Each structure stands twice: as C-alpha cells, then as structure tokens.
Amino acid sequence: VSITLKHGAHRLGKRTDKQMQTWRNYGLGQFIHWGVYAIPGGHWEGKYYPGAAEWIRSWKEMPKEAYDNLYKQFNPEKFNARGWAKQAKEMGAKYVIITTKHHDGFCLWPSKYTDYTIAKSPYKKDIIGQLVDAYDAEGIDVYLYFSIIDWNHPGYRSSLKTEADRKEYEDFKTFTRNQLVELLERYPSTKGLWFDGSWDKAWIEQAEFADELGRELREMIPGLIIGSRFRADENGNRHFDTNGDMMGDYEQGWERKIPETIEDIHGNDWDCVMTIPENQWGYHSDWKGHVKTSNELIEMLVKSVSLDGNFVLNFGPDGEGNIRPEETKLAAEIGAWMDVNKEVVYGCGYLDWKKQDWGYYTVNRETGKKYMVVFNMPVSGALRVKVPDNTRPDKAYLLEQPESDITIEEIHRNEYFVHYKPMTPVKKPFVIVIETTESDADEGHYQ
Ligand SMILES: C[C@@H]1N[C@@H](c2cn(-c3ccccc3)nn2)[C@H](O)[C@@H]1O
C-alpha cells in the first residue's frame, strides 16, 4: 500500500508528451566531460593518478591550492565547437550532454555567481554557449550536466553536522538555484538537465528545496527533462521514492553498466552513460586497462536500445581542446556502422520475443518493423528465433541487401531457424529484417 508523500514521485509511469517521445527515440547520445582537470590529465609532478581524471583534485598527491589555480592557465586554443558537433553528427548522436560544472565547481560558462569560471581564465570566452550553438546548428539536442557537489563553493557541505554548517549550506542552496536558473536563462534551447553528485547527506536532506527547485526549472522550459538522480524524497530515498516510484523522467542508474533483462528497467525510461576506458570521464593522458572497441560499443548501444534505453558515449577532450585520436577513431567507426544500420537504433525499442544468443531484436515503435541485430554468428549458420503464439515469420532479408532472401525453416511450434551463411567472414554486426504475419487462429504445423 502506498503512503502519502509530499516530495516523492509526481507522476507514475512514462511521460507521454512530445519532448519525452523525442528523448525516448534518440538511441545514441554523446557525453562530454571537459574542464580544468583536462590540464593535468591524470598526472601531477610526474606521478600517475590511478583514479578517474576528473577526480584528481581529491588525490592526496594533488595540492588543493595548485589545482584551484589551474584555471589561470586554461587556454584551449584548439577548441573548435563546430568540429566537435560535426564529429558527433557523423557518429550518429542525436543528443549531447555537456558538463557545465563538475564536482570541482569550475564553470565553463561565465556565471555571475562565482569568479571560478571560464571568464576569469586566459581563454575568457563562453564554452557552453559555443557548444550549445554548434550542436543546435547540427540538429543535435543539448542537455546540460550539472554537479550538485561543488568543492569550490565555501557553503558546500557533504553533511550538515552543526548549526554553522546549516547556515553556510543555505547560501550554497541559493547559489545552486541561482546557477541553474542562470543556465536555463542563458541557454533556453536546453532540452534537459543531467544532474550528478547528488548523493551527499546534506543534499538528500533537502527534499522540499530540491522538489521546489525542480518545479521552478520545469516551469522555465516547458517539457524540460530531468532524470532520477536529481533529488531524494522526504525519507531520503533517491531515484525511487518510499513507495518505489521513480522520481524524475527517466532512470539515471546505469553508469558504466547496462541492464541485463527487461525486468531490470521496471517499465521506466532510462539511459546508460558509458566510458571508453574502464573508468575515465575527464581527459587522462594515459589510459590503463581495457579500451573498448567499436564492436563492443555498438553492441552496448544495440543492447540498450533493445531494452528501451538510450546509450550515451563519453568523450573527454584534452587541455588544448582536442578530441583525442582514440575517440576520433571510435566515433568514425561507430558512425560508419550507423550510416548503414541507423534504422535499427533511431525510434526503436524492445521487442517481446525471447532473447537469443546471436544478438538482439529491436523494433521500430512506429512502423513495427522488426530487426535481428547479429553479433554472434553460430557455427551452424542457423539463427534460432522463437516467436509468440499466433505470429508467423514470413520473410527475412539483409537490411543491407533488401533483395536477399534468407531461408526460414520451422523447427518446432513457434520456433524457427533463420539460415544465413555469410559469403565473407563477418567482421561487424549486421542486421536481418524479419517480416511476420500476426494471425488469430494458430495454423502452425506443430501442436
Ligand atoms: C557521470 C560520472 N559521474 C561522476 C561520478 C561517479 N562517482 C562515483 C563515486 C562513488 C562510487 C561510484 C561512482 N562519483 N562521481 C563521474 O565523475 C562522472 O561525471
């Protein structure tokens, strides 16, 4: 039985408005983590920082004062917002999430509420404004990442122990609200806010303030999209309130991980945000460990879409404003695959057919067109397909060769083999379109 909450979920079930339908149909997004942490790039005085590069200020080997003065040398002359937006367009990204301010508190826009901003750096110019304009020009929707954690603000606290803490934190709350209102006033084409750094006890205690702030921001931009990581309910529950209902417009719980089954998503919209190395969001000049290939990233994208989610791939530009070669190469490889196969991503989602080992199904939500996206070719060349009752597969063909006619063999009741022998070795995931007839009476051979 549900209890009454003042600051719990304000809506049950998915949003059905146009803005959210657009969000739901993106499929692929780009995350950009950029800031003064890109200057040290995971090193300090010859020492290697093993953590996530955007967290280097928290490293015991990094003197706080040294970090806090880095902005005085931030002058990314190679920064080219149009070039970044063009690359994202060619990769096939439909939206971008840009860090306006990460946990260190450095603002990439000339905020009037602090001096710790790009305006006070040698670079001076508004980075967020250039990126918003460039991505808008490419037709890529812009979302703004905002960290509640702000290690630079004197009023920031991770927890409120004393009355003095509480008093200071009131200034921080006002500052946070002011910056968010300022961002939406300066960049009204923003389609949504991606909040981070909201796990502190101090913030979790601000259920009423955060709820009211969310309401105010949504009134500024009708249709504004805010995920589940923004606020907690009055009992300190995050993402899902005391009744288990999601707060926000989509679940922001999939950071560097992807749901395994449709049950894992609880019927909610969701995004997965993913790094190319194991765990680097900001620029680290020396990636250690496994760097994902484009085949791996395309599989994560298709897996996300097949489970009704969006996949957001992170880019961490360096201190000069360059997108690093490894990211440029992957963006091009993903883009080349999307050029041919984008229709299995855009506007697609979960098909309730039993998942098979060879890969993922996606279905176009408008046309009902069904896709088999093959990652694991069986040695037999026989792709197993199990269909729901009263569904008969009639035709299968390669998306890339609509005239190809792939044999479908019925092997059991509601079970078929789609026989496909590639002429040349398969090097990239490929797509088979499968056409079906839904009938009332079940006329299959097998009872
Ligand atoms: C989107 C990503 N979220 C930020 C993050 C993640 N974490 C974190 C902290 C403790 C455990 C797991 C994750 N802290 N900050 C990363 O710095 C990046 O911005």
The ligand as a Gaussian input file, in Angstrom:
#p B3LYP/6-31G(d) Opt

LIG

0 1
 C       28.981000      10.686000     -14.896000
 C       30.070000      10.356000     -13.887000
 N       29.615000      10.512000     -12.515000
 C       30.756000      11.022000     -11.746000
 C       30.944000      10.271000     -10.504000
 C       30.776000       8.960000     -10.235000
 N       31.100000       8.813000      -8.926000
 C       31.088000       7.689000      -8.120000
 C       31.502000       7.816000      -6.797000
 C       31.491000       6.694000      -5.986000
 C       31.086000       5.455000      -6.489000
 C       30.670000       5.359000      -7.811000
 C       30.670000       6.490000      -8.630000
 N       31.427000       9.980000      -8.438000
 N       31.338000      10.877000      -9.386000
 C       31.945000      10.920000     -12.657000
 O       32.966000      11.817000     -12.281000
 C       31.285000      11.264000     -13.994000
 O       30.941000      12.646000     -14.028000

